């Protein structure tokens, strides 16, 4: 069946008027959705799941209903937003919402399609469950992520909320990897579409003792093992992804490949800014190889992804997180490690992750076949690899049963008005995957314990079995933070302000992602805790202290490279921790309005400093559009210490400063003038 047979003619604008034949699983899924059935589609990567979503979104739009597209990661949300902008040609208004949990969800009224992370979707329902009335369709991309311990519960809560509050909203789940799809379908009251069809066929094999062992053949590789396969791929126009189990291994592997490959790239042709990378990293890029992991800065990762997509980087060594992140397919994928160090032990990587990595092999429009290989070094690991290629995937399991999540969700349920008594809370939980996989009555004591905690700490109040949220509880729920985080921040506000001390309390919250510490850190961490008379030397406290010390350097403008070198961390790690602390410090500022208004201004500035990595003296300067940490400091160091001074400057005075073109200088002065006038009117 042709695309034009199932969609209005104007829809072909999305495909550049390309009228192609639909795959059978696409036809089946579209038919089921149009029969008002929830659907879970489980087909391999790059086999047309996105088109099913596009057609379903347009169907909802024609019925006057909005669609929400939920993805697990911010990077995926931005990528999906760029893709979905093509729907603007059909008149649809598309937006993205991935942060700012405090923003009222009423903005959805102004758009037809909202791309959101599961956390953002959950936070919107916390604030206003009634927004579901605007939606006719919710698409859950990578639905198998429900099984992820950290992100899964938020996604499960969103789907459960829809099933409980507005079952009229159609649900479309998309995934390449779901083994217990029937169980998920039972929970979501959905039909299933299952296919093993791949648009680009995948050939798999195991690399062991200089041989490539596949289902039907054994091939001698020589002593270079996988390097032979990499050469074979790139010399025929392909690209290669090599997955390593650690950042260090990815970096070392990438560097080692420069001994075998040199594609003689040119920095000027690639338009790469040399200052963005170290000399060693630039050398790798010039050779056409590079690594990719979370320790790199956001800017570095973005540049590497661009160079890979443009074909300059032929071979990319990455950690497994890339497989769940941005879309970077390759002709050949080699999984170099199948174990990972976790909780003090070396453990096999999950089969779901292995299949996600292998699923990157085969680039639609470029490759007739994809190649996915697993490298092993022992007979025991050979057996494990064989299981990955032929065995069953792990089932997707609910992780909504932890006491902290139950406490968090019950506050949200009460605060949003979804339920006001224990029976209502139990009814909500009966709609979860947790209830499908367990006897929900077994959690009665957990529900009661959470309610007692929330009452004792003034988050909710109870009268004759009727629960309602206090102002403190409502604020906590709207800020989308753990109630324990709220209690720690409330305690912090009661202390005399000190940058380091307040950073410590921010880092002590359960919502904060902290740095691990080493034995060599003990001395300076204990000094820090003694300095503030903190008699808590637990692992949690030591991690909080180390993270606070690093963030204190960040907000006092110590260069990122210096911080990285001093603490043995990557620039991406600093950005990630600052991002985590950003929202918690904003929550601290918001809570000051309730508990100590005199600290509001101080805590707002602390939040800005954490977000931007600046000293107090340039907080106002970086309010100027286009002026961040580096440019703000340059302006200040050249005598422009206030917005008024910048507004009254001459273009030639600003353009003399390194990094300021004449146009940027002109724009900076004009923007400063507008800000200055606004402050003057106040």
Secondary structure, 3 states (H helix, E strand, C coil): CEHHHCCCHHHHHHHCCCCCECCHHHHHHHHHHHCCCEEEEECCCCCCHHHHHHHHHHHHHHCCCEEEEEECCHHHHHHHHHHHHHHHHHCCCEEEECCCCCCCHHHHHHCCEEEEEHHHHHHHHHHCHHHHHHEEEEEEECHHHHHCCCCHHHHHHHHHHHHHHCCCCEEEEEECCCCCHHHHHHHHCEEEEECCCCCCEEEEEEEECCEEECCCCEEECCCCCHHHHHHHHHCCCCCEEEEECCHHHHHHHHHHHCCCCCCCCCHHHHCCCHHHCCHHHHHHHHHCEEEECCCCCHHHHHHHHHHHHCCCCCEEEEEHHHHHCCCCCECEEEECCCEEEECCEEEECCHHHHHHHHCCECCCCCCCEEEEEEECCCHHHHHHHHHHHHCCCCCCCCCCCCHHHHHHHHHHHHHCCCCCCHHHHHHHHCCCHHHHHCCHHHHHHHHHHHHHHHHHCCCEEEECCEEEECHHHHHHHHHCCCHHHHHHHHHHHCCCCCHHHHHHHHHHCCCCCCCCCCHHHHHHHHHHHHHCCCCCCCHHHHHHHHHHHHHHHHHCCCCHHHHHHHHCCCHHHHHHHHHHHHHHHHHHHHHHHHHCHHHHHHHHHHHHHHHHCCCHHHCCHHHCCCCCHHHHHHHHHCCCCCHHHHHCCCHHHHHCCCCCCHHHHHHHHHHHHHHHHHHHHC
